[in-house]
Amino acid sequence: MNRIIFSVVLLLGLGLSNVYRGQENSQKVSENEQKSTRYSRFLNRNGSFILSKTYYVGHHTEGHSFDVSALIAWELGSSEKIYAAVFAGLVIDYDDLEELQRELDKIIRTVGKELDTQATTSMRYKALNGLEFFTFDSSSSNPQRMVRLVFRGTMLTTGSMNSVVELRALVAQVRERLISLGAK
């Protein structure tokens, strides 16, 4: 009798763990689909010859250092093109760059205007598009204002507010470059 009860409990436990593991896997797939960009999905098309071209735009030097490039992809024989940019290995669709630029403007305006008037040691902002900004006083004997900016899980800037201002300028430059290449 004890063996039967043990077997039933064991089978139920194994069944539930497999169900849980299946839910975990489906959550990972949906998270990856959410992080997937239109540009990335276009590059991964099956049965098509996909061509792409990369245009160097600039280099972010303040804090976290990385290159910024404009990206174009199209299917062989088609005039339809997909436009994007890459920042620190993170691909951002052209359609998302304007909103990123607006959010960076908002951060720069707010921090520049409010932070010095408020008696705080930190400030946090999280936008709906996946942009996260955090500023804090360093814990050294000579405290300095430090910032960290993350977009869709990728660290884009660290250091001072100058790094955010530099990133904003690069976003504007890559948008202008993509528009000159035909993005609408």
Secondary structure as UniProt FT lines:
FT   HELIX           2..35
FT   HELIX           38..43
FT   STRAND          50..60
FT   STRAND          66..75
FT   TURN            76..77
FT   STRAND          81..87
FT   TURN            88..89
FT   STRAND          90..93
FT   HELIX           94..114
FT   TURN            115..117
FT   STRAND          122..126
FT   TURN            128..129
FT   STRAND          131..137
FT   STRAND          145..151
FT   TURN            152..153
FT   STRAND          154..159
FT   HELIX           161..180
FT   TURN            181..182
//
